[in-house]
């Protein structure tokens, strides 16, 4: 079958994307750094830090997760478990300081005890409890972090009833990634709470390695492999970037806007297993299949045959990193060829091969690629690509009393024009389109979601069809105000420093006048 990847390639993709090590520790392993409270900052942390300085009042790196606990809660044991996690992992006790002209991570001492603020909403009417809780924690979640002071975590415990509690945990992205949450934090929290609630000692062994040890090793390793990998990206991305892919509803301002909005989605109970079955029968991973549906969606709206999409690799290809909290992610760019009207299976295969090739060269930090390829940065957009894709596979089974969620709270920010995030859950595939609200109308995104869902239905019905046969006639969807009435937005663009509400009002007035012929 044309879409098939070999079993070994499929397994490699899953490991590289989702943080399962592909190489065991070497005989020498990653060495411990010299004892001390300071260490270099990682490449990924460095870019987050820099970006955070430019947008210090915007919560673009703030995240909020929710850990649900069902049953009577031993609050003392719960706080003790959280405190022990902070003790075990230096990176969650890190602040970021300048020393002798270099940015370093400073490891703060372990706290003796962390008291978690608690909100009781059990007396609020049941239908209003969640809204009340989210209203309270949202303020905290949106507040800026001072990376030189810390901490980079903000726990809030909410009591919904005697039998239901939720830990709303605010985090700055500089100290964690997805594997940190579902592969390290959740298992450790469950194990520690279970032990401490029974007055038992911690069942976890001390960590032989810390995140800062990895950073010291990784910086040396990158110096060795960077020249060769950079040549790959120069060739791969020649002539890429610097243009809009999707038609937008509003013109860009001179400086990139981060005002985001979210539209949630879910595939029905029949469609999700059908996609998984299709992937297995066709020799593809579910990631490849879903990525290909996004490619078809982009083609439907643009007829572009040279498409760039961003995604992230887990960055944990050494077994020593399996049990560490920290930020290991690296952004990669997928440049996929949609020419010659391929079948869906052929498109998925092309995407899979492109993904493997890009992941094989993801050792070099993304920002190094950007510096090498983008001599002049465009301040109005994300470099090299504007569309991001992410897919989270199922979590490892949790204990019966526990549940984890990462989509409870919308912080109203985005770093990209469009970001499709999908999660595979027991109830099916759920997700959200996060979009730049200063470029797209909500109705435009809702239309995209409906079109995407229709594409998925068509793919499941017959994946051997060509992409031109998978989409309805989208003439109306592809039309924008700019295609019909090209307007000179130079004057509007010069107002980038003005309040966005004023800019939008002027835009609407101009478009209204054109539509009325005045």
ChimeraX attribute file (.defattr): number of C-alpha atoms within 10 A of each C-alpha:
attribute: neighborCount
match mode: 1-to-1
recipient: residues
	/A:1	11
	/A:2	15
	/A:3	23
	/A:4	20
	/A:5	19
	/A:6	10
	/A:7	12
	/A:8	8
	/A:9	17
	/A:10	19
	/A:11	14
	/A:12	17
	/A:13	22
	/A:14	17
	/A:15	18
	/A:16	21
	/A:17	24
	/A:18	20
	/A:19	23
	/A:20	22
	/A:21	19
	/A:22	14
	/A:23	11
	/A:24	11
	/A:25	14
	/A:26	10
	/A:27	6
	/A:28	6
	/A:29	13
	/A:30	21
	/A:31	13
	/A:32	15
	/A:33	16
	/A:34	9
	/A:35	7
	/A:36	8
	/A:37	14
	/A:38	19
	/A:39	21
	/A:40	18
	/A:41	21
	/A:42	24
	/A:43	22
	/A:44	18
	/A:45	21
	/A:46	17
	/A:47	16
	/A:48	17
	/A:49	19
	/A:50	11
	/A:51	13
	/A:52	20
	/A:53	13
	/A:54	9
	/A:55	13
	/A:56	16
	/A:57	12
	/A:58	20
	/A:59	20
	/A:60	23
	/A:61	22
	/A:62	20
	/A:63	20
	/A:64	25
	/A:65	19
	/A:66	20
	/A:67	17
	/A:68	18
	/A:69	20
	/A:70	16
	/A:71	14
	/A:72	12
	/A:73	16
	/A:74	13
	/A:75	16
	/A:76	13
	/A:77	18
	/A:78	22
	/A:79	19
	/A:80	21
	/A:81	25
	/A:82	20
	/A:83	18
	/A:84	21
	/A:85	19
	/A:86	20
	/A:87	18
	/A:88	18
	/A:89	22
	/A:90	23
	/A:91	24
	/A:92	25
	/A:93	21
	/A:94	26
	/A:95	21
	/A:96	23
	/A:97	16
	/A:98	11
	/A:99	11
	/A:100	6
	/A:101	7
	/A:102	10
	/A:103	16
	/A:104	20
	/A:105	24
	/A:106	24
	/A:107	19
	/A:108	18
	/A:109	12
	/A:110	17
	/A:111	11
	/A:112	10
	/A:113	14
	/A:114	15
	/A:115	15
	/A:116	19
	/A:117	11
	/A:118	15
	/A:119	17
	/A:120	14
	/A:121	17
	/A:122	15
	/A:123	10
	/A:124	12
	/A:125	10
	/A:126	12
	/A:127	8
	/A:128	10
	/A:129	19
	/A:130	16
	/A:131	10
	/A:132	14
	/A:133	20
	/A:134	17
	/A:135	12
	/A:136	14
	/A:137	21
	/A:138	16
	/A:139	10
	/A:140	16
	/A:141	25
	/A:142	21
	/A:143	13
	/A:144	17
	/A:145	22
	/A:146	15
	/A:147	19
	/A:148	14
	/A:149	13
	/A:150	16
	/A:151	16
	/A:152	22
	/A:153	19
	/A:154	18
	/A:155	23
	/A:156	20
	/A:157	23
	/A:158	25
	/A:159	21
	/A:160	20
	/A:161	16
	/A:162	11
	/A:163	12
	/A:164	16
	/A:165	24
	/A:166	22
	/A:167	20
	/A:168	25
	/A:169	19
	/A:170	22
	/A:171	21
	/A:172	25
	/A:173	20
	/A:174	26
	/A:175	21
	/A:176	22
	/A:177	18
	/A:178	20
	/A:179	25
	/A:180	19
	/A:181	17
	/A:182	16
	/A:183	20
	/A:184	17
	/A:185	18
	/A:186	20
	/A:187	15
	/A:188	21
	/A:189	18
	/A:190	17
	/A:191	15
	/A:192	24
	/A:193	24
	/A:194	18
	/A:195	17
	/A:196	19
	/A:197	17
	/A:198	11
	/A:199	10
	/A:200	11
	/A:201	10
	/A:202	16
	/A:203	12
	/A:204	11
	/A:205	7
	/A:206	9
	/A:207	11
	/A:208	12
	/A:209	19
	/A:210	22
	/A:211	22
	/A:212	25
	/A:213	17
	/A:214	21
	/A:215	20
	/A:216	18
	/A:217	15
	/A:218	16
	/A:219	14
	/A:220	10
	/A:221	13
	/A:222	15
	/A:223	11
	/A:224	12
	/A:225	13
	/A:226	17
	/A:227	11
	/A:228	11
	/A:229	18
	/A:230	20
	/A:231	12
	/A:232	14
	/A:233	21
	/A:234	15
	/A:235	10
	/A:236	15
	/A:237	16
	/A:238	9
	/A:239	10
	/A:240	17
	/A:241	18
	/A:242	16
	/A:243	12
	/A:244	13
	/A:245	20
	/A:246	19
	/A:247	20
	/A:248	20
	/A:249	16
	/A:250	19
	/A:251	19
	/A:252	18
	/A:253	22
	/A:254	17
	/A:255	14
	/A:256	18
	/A:257	22
	/A:258	21
	/A:259	20
	/A:260	22
	/A:261	22
	/A:262	22
	/A:263	16
	/A:264	15
	/A:265	17
	/A:266	17
	/A:267	17
	/A:268	13
	/A:269	12
	/A:270	9
	/A:271	17
	/A:272	21
	/A:273	15
	/A:274	16
	/A:275	21
	/A:276	18
	/A:277	14
	/A:278	20
	/A:279	22
	/A:280	13
	/A:281	13
	/A:282	19
	/A:283	20
	/A:284	24
	/A:285	24
	/A:286	20
	/A:287	23
	/A:288	24
	/A:289	26
	/A:290	20
	/A:291	22
	/A:292	24
	/A:293	21
	/A:294	19
	/A:295	25
	/A:296	26
	/A:297	23
	/A:298	20
	/A:299	20
	/A:300	25
	/A:301	21
	/A:302	17
	/A:303	17
	/A:304	17
	/A:305	16
	/A:306	13
	/A:307	20
	/A:308	21
	/A:309	19
	/A:310	18
	/A:311	20
	/A:312	21
	/A:313	24
	/A:314	24
	/A:315	23
	/A:316	24
	/A:317	22
	/A:318	18
	/A:319	17
	/A:320	20
	/A:321	21
	/A:322	16
	/A:323	19
	/A:324	25
	/A:325	26
	/A:326	27
	/A:327	24
	/A:328	28
	/A:329	24
	/A:330	20
	/A:331	19
	/A:332	22
	/A:333	23
	/A:334	24
	/A:335	21
	/A:336	21
	/A:337	18
	/A:338	21
	/A:339	11
	/A:340	9
	/A:341	15
	/A:342	17
	/A:343	22
	/A:344	26
	/A:345	27
	/A:346	22
	/A:347	27
	/A:348	30
	/A:349	23
	/A:350	22
	/A:351	24
	/A:352	27
	/A:353	18
	/A:354	17
	/A:355	21
	/A:356	19
	/A:357	14
	/A:358	20
	/A:359	23
	/A:360	13
	/A:361	17
	/A:362	24
	/A:363	21
	/A:364	23
	/A:365	20
	/A:366	20
	/A:367	16
	/A:368	13
	/A:369	21
	/A:370	16
	/A:371	12
	/A:372	13
	/A:373	21
	/A:374	15
	/A:375	8
	/A:376	8
	/A:377	14
	/A:378	15
	/A:379	12
	/A:380	14
	/A:381	23
	/A:382	16
	/A:383	19
	/A:384	22
	/A:385	22
	/A:386	21
	/A:387	23
	/A:388	23
	/A:389	18
	/A:390	18
	/A:391	22
	/A:392	18
	/A:393	15
	/A:394	13
	/A:395	15
	/A:396	10
	/A:397	9
	/A:398	13
	/A:399	11
	/A:400	9
	/A:401	13
	/A:402	16
	/A:403	15
	/A:404	17
	/A:405	12
	/A:406	16
	/A:407	16
	/A:408	12
	/A:409	17
	/A:410	18
	/A:411	21
	/A:412	18
	/A:413	22
	/A:414	22
	/A:415	21
	/A:416	22
	/A:417	27
	/A:418	23
	/A:419	22
	/A:420	20
	/A:421	18
	/A:422	21
	/A:423	19
	/A:424	16
	/A:425	14
	/A:426	11
	/A:427	12
	/A:428	16
	/A:429	22
	/A:430	20
	/A:431	21
	/A:432	18
	/A:433	21
	/A:434	24
	/A:435	27
	/A:436	25
	/A:437	22
	/A:438	23
	/A:439	19
	/A:440	20
	/A:441	15
	/A:442	15
	/A:443	10
	/A:444	13
	/A:445	19
	/A:446	15
	/A:447	12
	/A:448	18
	/A:449	20
	/A:450	12
	/A:451	20
	/A:452	20
	/A:453	19
	/A:454	15
	/A:455	22
	/A:456	26
	/A:457	17
	/A:458	16
	/A:459	26
	/A:460	17
	/A:461	14
	/A:462	14
	/A:463	20
	/A:464	18
	/A:465	17
	/A:466	19
	/A:467	26
	/A:468	16
	/A:469	15
	/A:470	24
	/A:471	20
	/A:472	11
	/A:473	12
	/A:474	12
	/A:475	9
	/A:476	8
	/A:477	15
	/A:478	15
	/A:479	15
	/A:480	14
	/A:481	15
	/A:482	15
	/A:483	10
	/A:484	9
	/A:485	11
	/A:486	11
	/A:487	14
	/A:488	11
	/A:489	15
	/A:490	11
	/A:491	8
	/A:492	19
	/A:493	17
	/A:494	13
	/A:495	16
	/A:496	18
	/A:497	11
	/A:498	11
	/A:499	9
	/A:500	15
	/A:501	10
	/A:502	13
	/A:503	19
	/A:504	15
	/A:505	10
	/A:506	14
	/A:507	18
	/A:508	13
	/A:509	12
	/A:510	16
	/A:511	17
	/A:512	12
	/A:513	11
	/A:514	14
	/A:515	12
	/A:516	7
	/A:517	7
	/A:518	7
